[in-house]
Amino acid sequence: MSIKVALEHRTTYRFARRVEVGPHVVRLRPAPHTRTPIDAYSLTIQPDNHFLNWQQDPFGNWMARIVFPEPIDELDVTVGVVADLVSINPFDFFVEEYAETFPFAYEGSLAADLAPYLRPVDETDGTGPGPLVRAFKDALPDLPEGGLPIVDFLVQVNAAVQNDVAYSVRMEPGVQTPDTTLQRAIGSCRDSAWLLVSLLRQYGLAARFVSGYLV
């Protein structure tokens, strides 16, 4: 059984006078490889006098590049999505034999591809992980001799974050640093996700941040 949802994401900028604006890049289109069926998608830009070109970044994500040839006093970006939400088993995946038990090492060519997702999460620019997130990792249970099944390990780390960080709807823009989330012991889903990314990368597991909507 599936649930059909319609989303509208609208952002409006109003200026006190007509101004020249530079090119805008909008990243609000579902990825081609998403597991959720997308029944309809629309992107509407106001004012009408603009040029729009669709591009793809190195990872295959859609980007709309918008150029405004004349000064404007208002800019409106409206995205509409109709999605068919189907029940997905989060454990429906295949684990390569070499990765069945943690810790493990990525194979050479794959490690090179995953390098951006293994880079430590900086608390501030160039400082690496903060003291609180390092201490949080060190306080997690030691791995048994011979390692731990990778799925069990991931569940263990997820459960630790869920146990120590309460959930809240946070309207402020941006993502908290991992140390800020641990210090406050509360955060939105994006804050807990970024904390989890930091932890997994410290363990040598490739992890990346993705965006979405809570419906």
Secondary structure, DSSP 8 states (H G I E B T S, - for coil): -EEEEEEEEEEEEEEEEEE----EEE--S--TT-SS-EEEEEEEEESS--EEEEEE-TTS-EEEEEE-SS-EEEEEEEEEEEEEEE---TT-----GGGSEES----HHHHHHHGGGTS---SSTTS-S-HHHHHHHHHS----TT-EEHHHHHHHHHHHHHHHSEE----SSS---HHHHHHHTEE-HHHHHHHHHHHHHHTT-----------
